[in-house]
Amino acid sequence: MDKAAARAFAVFPGGISNGEYGLPADDVVVMERGDGCQLWDTNGNEYLDFSMAWGSCLVGHARPEVSVAVREQALQGSNFAYLNHQVLALAEEIRRISPAAERLRFCASGTEATMYCQRVARGFTGRDKILKFEGAYHGANEAGVTSLFPSRLKDFPEPELTSAGTPAMREHLLVAPFNDLETSQGIIAENADGLAAVIVEPLQRCTPPKDGFLEGLRQACDDHDVLLIFDEVVTGFRLAYGGAQEYYGVVPDLVAYGKALGGGYPIGAFGGRADIMEMVAEDRIGGDNYVWMASTLGGNPVSAAANAALQVFRLPGTYDRLHTLGTYLRDNMRRVLAGRQITAQVIGNGPLAQVVFSGEPVVDYRSTFRGDKRMARETMLGLFRRRIFLNPMGTKLYLSIAHDESVIDAFLDRFDAALEEAAR
């Protein structure tokens, strides 16, 4: 272990400052800088980044337009905890492209955005329960980390507490299988009297929705007067400029944003129908129709980074290019796996990919759960040790605007070597 990593273990649980990774002690490194799709650690080692800050750096590290915008705004003040021209312009642009977002509020992260969507849904409907899908991550709020990586696989809709400290979820959360419309419709119908909302990642992790699944959820929510929340923290501005709403053609009642929106800087936003969002208006304080919401850092003027990122996303050909790169990565990962005669599924859409070491199609969490976890873990660690930067606790890969085919080819060579080692 080098000296910088040893210092990290002295102050951080597991040696990691912000959670996850789960690296063996000898593999922990400390990063120093990033540019495009590359990172360098404190020892000068170069990594090809296939995490991209868990997808938040879709524009790439140190994108010039974003860096200039942040620097110029920082000289004029970084935070006023109040309405400013940068966040006003950002909100107007999001409202222009997001059919669900008739009104918006800003916060500091996607976790907060999905939390506020749930709180507003409960306040608006007067009901307590939220329905999520097994294996979905909706941020670090209590619902987001419940039934996130369950191992006991309880009967639906009973949740599994996959994080300690979340006992209230036993009473307030229902769980359904992603892509199983019939089961989901049944749970919604049976619990409609107490169900405030259904929250869904339109593309759950890297598992695409089956044809008609999102449309069926929309109809079931309408039939039972239940709100539909899209967690677009990952899909927002990634699958299309208008996000999953544009890509899949389904409009929710509430929507949460984060990650790519900030261009690598912290941001969260949520929006919805005007009548629902009025629940947070402060002239309602003291009434039963008020939902508390405030954020010290929400909508700070360094959201100039987000305005600059959106300008990058609007450049001609951006999304054709991202989809082309994603297809190239997934197709060639399948080619490498076939060459090694390793049975696996490569799933994803747009600039996202995931490998599941299983012979069965991946349509939900349980089909992922039945995959070979040892092979997945060894392959991801093998890639990390070959200086592909990623989160070895998962198998999800993020591409960015800064990637190209030559970078993917370099990844594929190391993927092949990691597979060979893992198979042994």
ZIFENCOR-V515294 format. One record per helix or strand of 3 or more residues. SS is the DSSP state (~ for helix, > for strand). FROM is the first residue (numbers start at 1). TO is the last residue. If there is no record, write none. Layout:
# ZIFENCOR-V515294
SS | FROM | TO
SS | FROM | TO
This chain:
# ZIFENCOR-V515294
~ | 3 | 11
~ | 13 | 15
~ | 25 | 27
> | 31 | 36
> | 38 | 41
> | 46 | 49
~ | 64 | 74
~ | 85 | 97
> | 103 | 107
~ | 110 | 125
> | 129 | 133
~ | 169 | 172
> | 173 | 176
~ | 181 | 194
> | 195 | 200
~ | 213 | 223
> | 227 | 231
~ | 243 | 248
> | 254 | 257
~ | 259 | 262
> | 268 | 272
~ | 274 | 280
~ | 282 | 284
~ | 301 | 313
~ | 318 | 339
> | 345 | 347
> | 352 | 356
~ | 365 | 369
~ | 373 | 385
> | 396 | 398
~ | 405 | 423
